[in-house]
Amino acid sequence: MLVFMAARRINTIKADVVLLETRLAEIVAADPEMADIDRRLRSVPRVGPS
């Protein structure tokens, strides 16, 4: 039972992360200055999503 509860909690957290990443991407894309900073940061190796 504990394994099931832990797995369910992990799946909920993963779904929340996807929603947060999506919303953050929308916010960054809507602001030209933030979009430029994001583009420059992601040009650095190992920065950004893997």
Secondary structure, DSSP 8 states (H G I E B T S, - for coil): -HHHHHHHHHHHHHHHHHHHHHHHHHHHHH-HHHHHHHHHHHTSTT-S--
